């Protein structure tokens, strides 16, 4: 059950992230085409593309972390004995859960402090684009909590010779 939920959340986050990335490409192509053919493009297109790029990264971070696709230094994990490796993995897990939980909380509280300001191009409350921060960190928090303190998959790297 837990593995199925992890798999579902991972696919969901990576799917939404891929959709947002593709949408950014479409917005940028439209903006370039509009400048070329019509002489200008709506100012809010650049702002929307920027917010979508940030949203794509924040929403996709949980799925990338579960798959071990993020950049990390794991020299200690590969060079120490099994009991020490378990301590390192547990420490990394506790640190990830604590930091992502704290970031979710702080980002959630931050939304209220920027709600009175409007974005320059879209003219919407800044709380709308900022709302993706606690969502992204919250998804990473839930995925790391569900996954538990087990070693992350190693990315393909060159071994020391």
Rosetta blueprint (number, residue, H / E / L):
1 X L
2 X H
3 X H
4 X H
5 X H
6 X H
7 X H
8 X H
9 X H
10 X H
11 X H
12 X H
13 X H
14 X H
15 X H
16 X H
17 X H
18 X H
19 X H
20 X H
21 X H
22 X H
23 X H
24 X H
25 X H
26 X H
27 X H
28 X H
29 X H
30 X H
31 X H
32 X H
33 X H
34 X H
35 X H
36 X H
37 X H
38 X H
39 X L
40 X L
41 X L
42 X L
43 X H
44 X H
45 X H
46 X H
47 X H
48 X H
49 X H
50 X H
51 X H
52 X H
53 X H
54 X H
55 X H
56 X H
57 X H
58 X H
59 X H
60 X H
61 X H
62 X H
63 X H
64 X H
65 X H
66 X H
67 X L
68 X L
69 X L
70 X L
71 X L
72 X L
73 X L
74 X L
75 X H
76 X H
77 X H
78 X H
79 X H
80 X L
81 X L
82 X H
83 X H
84 X H
85 X H
86 X H
87 X H
88 X H
89 X H
90 X H
91 X H
92 X H
93 X H
94 X H
95 X H
96 X H
97 X H
98 X H
99 X H
100 X H
101 X H
102 X H
103 X H
104 X H
105 X H
106 X H
107 X H
108 X H
109 X H
110 X H
111 X H
112 X H
113 X H
114 X L
115 X L
116 X L
117 X L
118 X E
119 X L
120 X L
121 X L
122 X L
123 X L
124 X L
125 X E
126 X H
127 X H
128 X H
129 X H
130 X H
131 X H
132 X H
133 X H
134 X H
135 X H
136 X H
137 X H
138 X H
139 X H
140 X H
141 X H
142 X H
143 X H
144 X H
145 X H
146 X H
147 X H
148 X L
149 X L
150 X L
151 X L
152 X L
153 X L
154 X L
155 X L
156 X L
157 X L
158 X L
159 X L
160 X L
161 X L
